[in-house]
């Protein structure tokens, strides 16, 4: 089977697919010929779909990705002011309503997040959703158990990240680990996958940026993520597949409050070369 097929009637031999192929496995010998795979190119294809996506005329289809399965991009892109406002308006949400989030919304967010870039288009990330608020609360308690051990054995390091205060708050009924969020979304992948940590971070960034459009709020679960990699009882409680490790987690729920201003941040420190 050919790696891709080209519609002769639609192809203008513009060469966009040749120039945009990350693996450089598409060739166009002259203006009369159709694009073709270079020798050995099929083994190097990462099925990223750039060739299908860049063709203005819908002339090229990958065998594994027919052009008719790839929606046409419509509408105008965000202008610079809109993009800046959209990104700067993102907030980490630490106050949630008790109202649960419908599973269909979480599935849609994950469906968006799975399109995030990954090295070699490897798409290593899999997902675990803790949908039960009671289970989310139980997991936060296991993180507190880990913090108590760290505070006992490494008090200076624990206090540097305020674990002592988090523990004290927990004992007073305040959850500063998962913020009483009803749900938790965890990225996981084979533990030996060198690209998984970066891929997980980018995927979760996609998810958290998409969440406000659906009325949802998120916050990166840093304490939970750290404990998952260091405290076996938490990993056992989560129950990831054998050989898998966690590569990032976010809390998720309906925000209790709406933000009305764009707060300031420190000026960027830039080195020009």
C-alpha positions in Angstrom: 0.0 0.0 0.0 1.3 3.5 -0.9 2.0 5.8 2.0 -0.2 8.5 0.5 -2.2 9.1 -2.6 -2.5 12.4 -4.6 -5.5 13.5 -6.6 -4.0 14.5 -10.0 -6.9 16.7 -10.8 -6.5 18.7 -7.6 -2.8 18.8 -7.1 -1.1 22.0 -8.5 2.5 20.8 -7.8 3.0 23.8 -5.5 5.4 21.8 -3.3 3.9 22.8 0.1 3.7 19.2 1.2 7.3 18.7 0.3 8.5 21.8 2.2 6.4 21.1 5.3 7.1 17.4 5.8 9.0 17.2 9.1 10.8 14.0 8.0 11.6 15.3 4.5 10.2 12.1 2.9 8.2 13.7 0.1 9.7 14.6 -3.2 8.5 16.6 -6.2 10.9 16.0 -9.1 9.3 18.4 -11.6 6.1 20.4 -12.3 4.7 17.6 -14.3 5.1 14.9 -11.7 3.0 14.3 -8.6 4.6 14.3 -5.1 6.0 10.9 -4.2 7.6 9.2 -1.3 11.4 9.1 -1.3 13.2 5.8 -1.1 12.8 4.4 2.5 10.4 7.2 3.4 7.6 5.0 4.5 9.6 3.8 7.4 10.4 7.3 8.5 6.8 8.7 8.4 5.5 9.8 11.8 1.9 10.1 10.5 1.7 13.7 11.7 -0.6 14.7 8.9 1.2 17.9 8.0 1.1 17.0 4.3 -2.7 16.5 4.5 -3.2 19.7 6.5 -1.0 22.0 4.5 -2.5 21.2 1.0 -4.8 24.1 0.0 -6.7 21.9 -2.4 -7.3 18.8 -0.4 -5.3 16.8 -3.0 -3.3 14.5 -0.7 -4.4 11.7 1.6 -2.3 9.6 3.9 -3.2 6.0 3.8 -3.8 6.2 7.6 -5.4 9.7 7.4 -7.8 10.3 4.5 -8.3 14.0 3.7 -12.1 13.7 4.2 -11.5 12.7 7.8 -9.6 16.0 8.5 -12.0 19.0 9.0 -11.4 22.1 7.1 -10.2 25.1 9.1 -12.8 27.9 8.9 -13.1 31.3 10.3 -10.5 33.9 11.1 -7.7 33.2 13.5 -7.4 35.2 16.7 -5.8 38.6 16.2 -2.8 39.5 18.4 -4.9 41.4 20.9 -7.4 38.6 21.2 -4.7 36.0 21.6 -3.0 38.0 24.3 -6.2 38.6 26.2 -7.2 34.9 25.9 -3.8 33.7 27.3 -3.5 36.4 30.0 -7.0 35.8 31.2 -6.2 32.2 32.2 -6.3 31.7 36.0 -5.4 28.8 38.2 -8.7 28.0 40.0 -8.5 27.0 43.6 -12.1 27.4 44.6 -14.7 25.0 43.2 -18.4 24.4 43.4 -19.5 21.0 44.7 -21.4 20.5 41.4 -19.8 17.6 39.5 -18.6 18.1 35.9 -20.4 16.0 33.3 -18.2 13.2 32.0 -18.9 14.4 28.4 -17.3 17.7 29.1 -14.2 16.0 30.6 -14.0 13.7 27.6 -14.2 16.7 25.2 -11.4 18.4 27.0 -9.2 15.3 26.8 -10.1 15.0 23.1 -8.8 18.5 22.6 -5.7 17.8 24.7 -4.8 14.7 22.8 -4.0 16.9 19.8 -1.2 18.6 21.6 2.2 18.2 20.0 4.5 15.4 21.1 8.0 14.4 20.0 8.0 12.4 16.7 4.2 12.5 17.0 4.6 9.6 19.4 1.4 10.6 21.3 2.5 8.7 24.4 0.0 10.2 26.9 -2.9 8.2 28.4 -5.4 9.5 30.8 -6.8 8.6 34.2 -9.8 10.6 35.5 -10.7 10.6 39.2 -14.3 11.5 38.9 -15.5 10.7 42.4 -15.1 13.7 44.8 -14.8 11.3 47.7 -11.9 9.5 46.0 -10.3 12.9 45.2 -10.5 13.8 48.9 -9.0 10.4 49.9 -6.1 10.9 47.5 -5.4 14.3 49.0 -5.2 12.6 52.4 -2.6 10.2 51.1 -0.5 13.1 49.9 -0.8 14.6 53.4 0.6 11.3 54.8 3.6 11.7 52.4 4.1 15.3 53.5 4.2 14.2 57.2 7.1 11.8 56.3 8.9 14.5 54.4 8.5 17.0 57.2 9.8 14.4 59.7 12.8 13.3 57.7 13.6 16.5 55.7 12.2 19.4 57.7 14.1 22.1 56.0 13.1 21.0 52.5 9.5 20.5 53.6 9.2 23.9 55.1 10.7 25.5 52.0 7.6 24.6 50.1 5.3 25.1 53.1 4.4 21.5 53.7 4.1 22.3 57.4 1.4 24.8 56.7 -0.4 22.5 54.3 -0.5 19.8 57.0 -1.7 22.2 59.6 -4.4 23.4 57.3 -5.5 19.9 56.6 -5.9 19.2 60.3 -8.2 22.2 60.5 -10.3 21.0 57.5 -8.6 23.0 54.8 -7.4 21.1 51.7 -4.5 22.9 50.1 -3.4 19.8 48.2 -6.3 19.4 45.8 -8.4 22.4 46.9 -11.6 20.3 47.4 -11.8 20.0 43.6 -14.4 17.4 42.6 -12.2 15.8 40.0 -8.6 15.1 39.1 -7.1 14.5 35.6 -3.9 12.6 35.4 -1.5 12.1 32.5 0.4 8.8 32.5 2.6 6.9 30.1 5.3 4.1 30.1 7.8 5.2 32.7 10.8 4.8 30.3 9.3 7.1 27.7 11.7 10.0 27.5 9.2 12.3 25.8 6.3 11.7 28.2 7.0 14.4 30.8 7.1 17.1 28.1 4.2 15.6 26.2 2.1 15.4 29.4 2.9 19.0 30.3 1.9 20.3 26.9 -1.3 18.2 26.8 -2.4 19.4 30.2 -1.7 23.0 29.1 -4.0 22.4 26.1 -6.7 21.0 28.5 -6.5 23.9 31.0 -6.6 26.5 28.2 -9.7 24.9 26.7 -11.5 24.5 30.0 -12.7 28.1 30.5 -14.6 28.0 27.2 -16.7 25.2 28.7 -17.2 27.0 32.0 -14.6 24.9 33.8 -11.6 25.8 35.9 -8.3 23.9 36.5 -5.2 24.1 38.6 -2.0 22.2 38.3 -1.7 19.6 41.2 1.9 20.1 42.0 2.0 18.4 45.4 0.0 15.5 44.1 2.3 15.1 41.1 5.4 15.1 43.3 3.9 12.6 45.7 2.8 10.3 42.9 6.4 9.9 41.7 7.9 9.5 45.2 5.4 7.8 47.4 4.4 4.2 46.6 1.1 4.1 48.6 -0.2 6.9 46.4 0.8 5.2 43.2 -0.9 2.0 44.5 -4.0 3.9 45.3 -4.1 5.4 41.8 -3.6 2.1 40.1 -1.8 3.1 36.9 -1.1 0.3 34.4 2.0 -1.8 35.0 5.1 0.0 33.9 3.4 3.4 33.7 4.2 6.6 35.7 2.3 9.8 36.2 3.5 12.8 34.1 1.3 15.6 35.4 -2.1 16.2 36.9 -4.7 19.0 37.2 -7.7 19.6 39.4 -10.9 20.3 37.6 -14.3 21.6 38.5 -16.8 24.5 38.2 -15.1 27.7 39.4 -16.7 29.2 42.5 -15.8 32.7 41.4 -15.3 34.7 38.2 -12.2 36.8 37.6 -12.6 40.4 36.3 -9.0 41.8 35.8 -5.7 40.8 34.2 -3.1 40.8 37.0 0.4 42.1 36.4 3.5 39.9 36.2 7.2 40.6 36.4 8.8 42.0 33.2 10.3 39.4 30.9 14.1 38.9 31.2 15.4 38.6 27.7 18.9 37.9 26.4 19.4 38.7 22.7 22.1 37.1 20.7 
